[in-house]
Amino acid sequence: MSFKDKILKNQSPWGSTPPGGGGRSPGGNGSGSRQDPPNLDDIIKNFQKTINKFSGGKSGGSRPIIIGLLIILGLYVASGLYRVLPDEQGVVLRFGKFVNTTQPGLHYHLPMPVERVLTPKVTKVNRVDVGFRPTSDSGRSSGVGNVPEESLMLTGDENIVDINYSVFWVIKDAGKFLFNIQSPVETVKATSETAMREVIAKNNIQTILTEGRANIELEVQDITQQILDEYQSGIQITQVQTQQADPPEQVIDAFRDVQAARADRERSKNEAEGYANDVIPRARGEAEQVLQQAEAYKKEVVAKAEGEASRFTAIYNEYRNAKQVTQERMYLETMEKVLADIDKVIIDKESGSGVVPYLPLPELKKSGSTN
């Protein structure tokens, strides 16, 4: 028995068979009528015969080499299989040159060194902080290191604002991302800072510090995306988030005093406007009432004067026709008006000259004072 046959025999999973054919085989029941396992030598010889058919029936030392080459060739061809995960995008390179991109799934490329594949994470949200450097993973700007050369910006009303913000982005096109820009983080940072300075320069500081933040964030996001698209960077900006916006630290106390004074001014202005809105309509109403009363009085006086004039004209016409009668009537009417509200004592002069008239003066005086 050759050395090769001894090695193959010793590698049998059932080991060497003891003399007499005794022992228990795997799955056997220990009886004398057991079934012997297949001979591994016969299997190898049959495999070698099959290889010889493909190699032209030649034998000798070239057989193992051919088998090894076939195995190596199969492994080399199979090395072109690759899988792209759901959060990745495949980038195929042929001799180092970008060819195309592949979506998640199982794909094949020509084996190296002809082609190779890069699989960057395209769903991961990346973050760039501008104006500050967070000291923890939370990313909040409170209690972090400020970077004045990035955060100090000139506003539209010639003030200075200290603004910290974060830019969130993902990979939109892996091919452009890998080969069109050299430093993605620095590119996003520089373009967003340019956009922020442009937008800040168009707004006054009061708008930036109060209600204008949301509009500023959206405008900065749009401008940054336009610049990155012009660069064909393959980057998509998902959000621009303002972390903090304040006046510079050196003048923040004075600025707060100014803000408090402005708030007091606005409050006083609102109070004055409220008082004016209450007093002015009331004064206008009273003035309108006076005008209406004056107009009514004017109409009354004019109508009365016109009536008196008409009456006088009528009396005058009667007077011209009957002077004596008119004089007596006018006299009687006048005396009626004069004597209507006073006490009167009438003495008949024809009662006789010898009679002394009795006048109850105290009672007349009392009656006059009562009236």
URTA-V237058 format. One line per field, one symbol per residue. burial: I if it has 16 or more other ideal C-beta (glycine too) atoms within 10 Angstrom, else O. A space follows every 10 residues. Layout:
BEGIN
burial: ???
END
This chain:
BEGIN
burial: OOOOOOOOOO OOOOOOOOOO OOOOOOOOOO OOOOOOOOOO OOOOOOOOOO OOOOOOOOOO OOOOOOOOOO OOOOOOOOOI OOOIOOOIII IIIOOOOIOO IIOIOOOOIO OOOOIIIOII OIOOOOOIII IIOIOOOOOO IOOIOOOOOI IOIOIOOOIO IIIIIIIIII IIIIIIIIOI IOOIOOIIIO IIIOIIOOII OOIOIOIIIO OIIOOIIOII IOIIIOIIOO OOIIIIIOOI OIIIIIIOOO OOOOIOOOOO OOOOOOOOOO OOOOOOOOOO OOOOOOOOOO OOOOOOOOOO OOOOOOOOOO OOOOOOOOIO OOOOOIOOOO OOOOOOOOOO OOOOOOOOOO OOOOOOOOOO OOOOOOOOOO O
END
